Amino acid sequence: MGERIMVTTVFAISWIASTCWACGCAGGQETPRQDAPEIKPVDAVLERLNKITSELTSYEARIEYKYVQPLLESESLHKGIVYYTRSAGTAALRMNFNARKQDDEKEQKYVEQYVIVDGAALPHAERQFKGIWLVHLDYPLETARYYQLAEPNATSAPVDIFELAGTNLPMLGFTKTRDLKKEFDAALVGPEKDGSNDFIQVHLKVKPNSIYKDDYVSMDFWIDKKLGLPIKAVAVKTEPEPPYGEIQEIRFLNPKVNTGIDRKIFEIKIPKGFGEPEITPLPSKRTQE
């Protein structure tokens, strides 16, 4: 799906910081009882994540995403905005990129959009889509692509949009704590590492048997203590081989948490001039619909 879609990886890692620190789950933990087993600070952060993400109703922030290729001595910077909303058992996620700067060139308009919605929201004259889908709108190429992420939910339970998206994007940090700890060794990094007391760094090292072992070496994110929200996150990829692993970095600007988002933002309209959407169902659904 291209390198830019992987920005969601770093976004999700940063979310561990934003959801937990916004509620003071690290650094301000309660003192455990004398007879209670000792809880590691990083474990407390991850445990708190489950509760906070379950209470999240909306998130909006400007983002700056940088993709660095050390071997080629090249980097690209994309700017945009991310939206998330959840209500009445339904959820949607949208990332709109509107500008790009390549190496030393001037910043230019460059529009790409990624949207995760219920299939019923997808426009198509002759088909009905079921389940949850990822939509990629590439304005420079004038193409639209639909990727199915989940089949229709057979139960009345609300769909966890981050959990199901994790296989394709992946959406680390929004998944269950036990899944995150299964894939990574997590640790809090002291402020003495960068000489600053204003931020806290969290380091995630990919385990040898992790499902992400072929894609990533490690991930880090930084939290602004005063704001209680993430300001930056960095992921190091496995290719090319170290020390030239490509790097993904994302910054969050002016975040708005649980302030509500107009559902119209998640509406999908195929612009004029675009061809028919390229449709990729799940493997078990390719011969259906």
C-alpha positions as CSV (number, residue, x, y, z in Angstrom):
1,M,0.0,0.0,0.0
2,G,3.0,2.2,-0.1
3,E,5.3,3.7,2.6
4,R,3.0,6.5,3.7
5,I,0.3,4.2,4.9
6,M,2.7,2.9,7.5
7,V,2.6,6.3,9.2
8,T,-0.3,4.7,11.2
9,T,2.3,2.5,12.9
10,V,4.0,5.4,14.4
11,F,0.8,7.2,15.1
12,A,-0.5,4.2,17.1
13,I,2.7,3.9,19.1
14,S,2.5,7.6,20.1
15,W,-1.1,6.9,21.2
16,I,0.2,4.8,24.0
17,A,1.7,8.0,25.4
18,S,-1.2,10.3,24.7
19,T,-3.9,8.1,26.2
20,C,-2.0,7.1,29.2
21,W,-0.3,10.4,30.1
22,A,-3.4,12.4,29.6
23,C,-4.8,10.5,32.6
24,G,-1.6,10.6,34.6
25,C,-0.9,6.8,34.5
26,A,2.9,7.2,34.4
27,G,5.0,9.2,36.8
28,G,2.0,9.8,39.0
29,Q,1.1,6.2,39.9
30,E,-0.4,5.2,43.2
31,T,2.0,3.5,45.6
32,P,1.4,-0.2,45.6
33,R,0.2,-1.9,48.8
34,Q,2.8,-3.7,50.9
35,D,1.4,-7.1,50.0
36,A,0.9,-6.3,46.3
37,P,3.4,-7.5,43.7
38,E,5.6,-4.8,42.3
39,I,4.2,-3.3,39.1
40,K,6.8,-2.0,36.6
41,P,6.1,1.6,35.5
42,V,6.0,0.7,31.8
43,D,3.5,-2.1,32.6
44,A,1.3,0.4,34.4
45,V,1.3,2.6,31.3
46,L,0.2,-0.3,29.1
47,E,-2.4,-1.5,31.5
48,R,-3.9,2.0,31.7
49,L,-4.0,2.1,27.9
50,N,-6.8,-0.5,27.7
51,K,-9.1,1.6,29.9
52,I,-8.4,4.9,28.1
53,T,-8.8,3.7,24.6
54,S,-12.1,2.1,25.5
55,E,-13.3,5.6,26.6
56,L,-12.0,7.5,23.6
57,T,-14.8,9.1,21.5
58,S,-12.8,11.4,19.2
59,Y,-9.3,12.5,18.4
60,E,-8.0,15.2,16.0
61,A,-4.5,16.6,15.4
62,R,-2.3,18.1,12.7
63,I,0.5,15.7,11.8
64,E,4.0,16.0,10.2
65,Y,5.3,12.7,8.9
66,K,8.9,12.3,7.8
67,Y,10.3,9.3,5.9
68,V,14.1,9.1,5.9
69,Q,16.3,6.8,3.7
70,P,19.8,7.0,5.1
71,L,21.4,4.9,2.4
72,L,20.0,7.2,-0.3
73,E,20.6,10.3,1.8
74,S,17.0,11.2,1.0
75,E,13.9,12.2,3.0
76,S,10.3,13.3,2.4
77,L,8.1,15.3,4.7
78,H,4.3,15.0,4.5
79,K,1.9,17.3,6.3
80,G,-1.8,16.6,7.1
81,I,-4.4,16.0,9.7
82,V,-5.8,12.9,11.4
83,Y,-9.4,12.3,12.7
84,Y,-10.9,9.5,14.7
85,T,-14.5,9.1,16.0
86,R,-16.5,6.5,17.8
87,S,-20.1,6.5,18.8
88,A,-23.1,4.1,19.1
89,G,-20.9,1.1,18.3
90,T,-19.5,2.5,15.1
91,A,-16.0,4.0,14.5
92,A,-14.1,5.7,11.7
93,L,-10.5,6.9,11.1
94,R,-9.3,9.3,8.5
95,M,-5.8,10.7,7.6
96,N,-5.6,13.5,5.1
97,F,-2.2,14.5,3.7
98,N,-2.2,17.8,1.8
99,A,1.5,18.8,1.3
100,R,4.9,17.2,0.7
101,K,8.5,18.4,0.8
102,Q,11.1,16.2,-0.9
103,D,14.7,16.7,0.2
104,D,15.7,20.3,-0.4
105,E,12.9,21.1,-2.8
106,K,10.1,23.6,-1.9
107,E,7.0,22.3,-0.2
108,Q,4.3,21.4,-2.7
109,K,0.6,20.5,-2.6
110,Y,0.3,16.8,-2.5
111,V,-3.0,15.2,-1.6
112,E,-3.5,11.6,-0.4
113,Q,-6.2,10.3,1.9
114,Y,-6.7,7.2,4.0
115,V,-10.1,6.4,5.5
116,I,-11.3,3.4,7.5
117,V,-15.1,3.1,7.6
118,D,-18.0,0.6,7.5
119,G,-18.5,-0.8,4.0
120,A,-22.0,0.7,3.8
121,A,-20.4,4.1,3.5
122,L,-18.4,3.3,0.3
123,P,-19.8,4.8,-2.9
124,H,-20.4,2.4,-5.8
125,A,-23.2,2.3,-8.3
126,E,-23.5,-1.5,-8.6
127,R,-22.1,-3.0,-5.4
128,Q,-22.8,-3.1,-1.7
129,F,-19.8,-3.5,0.6
130,K,-20.0,-5.3,3.9
131,G,-17.6,-5.3,6.8
132,I,-14.9,-2.7,7.5
133,W,-12.8,-1.2,4.6
134,L,-9.8,0.9,4.1
135,V,-10.0,3.5,1.4
136,H,-6.9,5.0,-0.2
137,L,-7.4,8.1,-2.4
138,D,-4.3,9.1,-4.4
139,Y,-5.0,12.5,-6.0
140,P,-1.7,12.8,-8.0
141,L,-2.4,9.4,-9.7
142,E,-6.2,9.9,-9.6
143,T,-6.8,6.4,-8.2
144,A,-9.1,5.0,-5.6
145,R,-8.4,1.7,-3.8
146,Y,-10.7,-0.2,-1.4
147,Y,-9.1,-2.8,1.0
148,Q,-11.4,-5.0,3.1
149,L,-10.2,-5.2,6.7
150,A,-13.0,-7.3,8.3
151,E,-16.0,-9.3,7.3
152,P,-19.4,-8.3,8.7
153,N,-19.7,-8.7,12.5
154,A,-21.9,-11.6,13.3
155,T,-22.5,-10.4,16.9
156,S,-24.0,-7.3,18.3
157,A,-20.6,-6.3,19.9
158,P,-19.1,-3.1,18.6
159,V,-16.2,-3.4,16.2
160,D,-12.8,-2.5,17.5
161,I,-11.6,-0.6,14.4
162,F,-8.0,-0.4,15.7
163,E,-7.7,-4.1,16.5
164,L,-8.9,-5.2,13.1
165,A,-6.8,-2.7,11.3
166,G,-3.7,-3.8,13.0
167,T,-3.1,-6.7,10.6
168,N,-2.9,-4.4,7.6
169,L,-1.6,-1.0,8.8
170,P,-0.6,-2.0,11.5
171,M,-2.3,-0.2,14.4
172,L,0.1,-0.9,17.3
173,G,-0.8,0.6,20.6
174,F,-4.6,0.4,20.0
175,T,-4.5,-3.3,20.3
176,K,-4.9,-5.1,23.6
177,T,-2.0,-4.7,26.1
178,R,-1.3,-8.5,26.1
179,D,-0.8,-8.4,22.4
180,L,1.5,-5.4,22.5
181,K,3.6,-7.0,25.3
182,K,3.7,-10.2,23.3
183,E,5.4,-8.4,20.3
184,F,7.7,-5.9,22.1
185,D,10.0,-5.5,25.0
186,A,9.0,-2.1,26.4
187,A,10.9,0.2,28.7
188,L,10.8,3.8,29.9
189,V,13.9,5.8,29.0
190,G,15.1,8.3,31.7
191,P,15.4,12.0,30.9
192,E,19.1,11.9,31.6
193,K,19.5,10.3,28.1
194,D,18.7,13.6,26.4
195,G,19.5,16.0,29.2
196,S,15.9,17.2,29.4
197,N,13.3,17.0,32.1
198,D,10.5,18.2,29.9
199,F,9.9,14.9,28.0
200,I,9.7,11.2,28.7
201,Q,10.9,8.7,26.2
202,V,9.4,5.2,25.8
203,H,11.4,2.5,23.9
204,L,9.9,-0.6,22.2
205,K,12.2,-3.3,21.0
206,V,10.8,-5.8,18.6
207,K,11.0,-9.4,20.0
208,P,12.7,-12.1,17.9
209,N,9.4,-14.0,17.4
210,S,7.3,-10.9,16.8
211,I,5.0,-10.6,13.8
212,Y,6.8,-7.3,13.2
213,K,10.3,-8.7,13.2
214,D,10.7,-8.6,9.4
215,D,9.6,-4.9,9.3
216,Y,10.9,-3.1,12.4
217,V,13.8,-3.0,14.7
218,S,12.5,-0.6,17.3
219,M,10.2,2.2,18.0
220,D,10.4,5.2,20.3
221,F,8.0,8.0,21.3
222,W,8.4,11.2,23.4
223,I,5.8,12.7,25.7
224,D,5.5,16.4,26.7
225,K,5.1,16.2,30.5
226,K,3.4,19.6,30.7
227,L,0.8,18.8,28.0
228,G,0.6,15.1,28.8
229,L,0.5,14.3,25.1
230,P,2.9,12.9,22.5
231,I,5.0,15.3,20.5
232,K,7.1,12.9,18.4
233,A,7.5,9.2,17.6
234,V,10.2,7.4,15.6
235,A,10.3,3.8,14.1
236,V,13.4,2.2,12.6
237,K,12.8,-0.4,9.9
238,T,14.8,-3.5,9.2
239,E,15.6,-2.6,5.6
240,P,18.1,-1.8,4.3
241,E,20.2,-3.6,6.8
242,P,21.6,-1.7,9.8
243,P,22.9,0.9,10.1
244,Y,20.9,2.1,7.1
245,G,17.4,1.1,8.2
246,E,14.8,3.5,6.9
247,I,13.2,5.7,9.6
248,Q,9.6,6.9,10.1
249,E,9.0,10.0,12.2
250,I,5.8,11.7,13.1
251,R,4.9,14.8,15.1
252,F,1.5,15.7,16.6
253,L,0.4,19.3,16.6
254,N,-2.6,20.9,18.4
255,P,-4.3,17.7,19.4
256,K,-8.0,17.7,20.4
257,V,-9.2,14.8,22.5
258,N,-12.9,13.9,23.0
259,T,-14.2,17.3,21.7
260,G,-16.4,15.7,19.0
261,I,-16.0,15.5,15.2
262,D,-18.5,16.1,12.5
263,R,-19.4,12.7,10.9
264,K,-19.4,14.4,7.5
265,I,-15.6,14.4,7.7
266,F,-15.6,10.7,7.2
267,E,-17.8,10.7,4.1
268,I,-16.1,9.3,1.0
269,K,-16.5,11.0,-2.4
270,I,-14.6,9.8,-5.4
271,P,-13.4,12.9,-7.2
272,K,-14.2,13.5,-10.9
273,G,-11.5,12.1,-13.2
274,F,-10.7,9.1,-10.9
275,G,-11.1,5.7,-12.4
276,E,-13.2,2.9,-11.0
277,P,-12.0,1.9,-7.5
278,E,-9.6,-1.1,-7.4
279,I,-11.3,-3.5,-4.9
280,T,-9.4,-5.9,-2.7
281,P,-11.6,-8.1,-0.5
282,L,-10.3,-10.4,2.2
283,P,-9.0,-13.7,0.7
284,S,-12.1,-15.6,1.7
285,K,-14.3,-13.0,0.1
286,R,-12.7,-12.6,-3.3
287,T,-15.2,-14.7,-5.1
288,Q,-18.2,-13.3,-3.3
289,E,-20.3,-10.1,-3.7
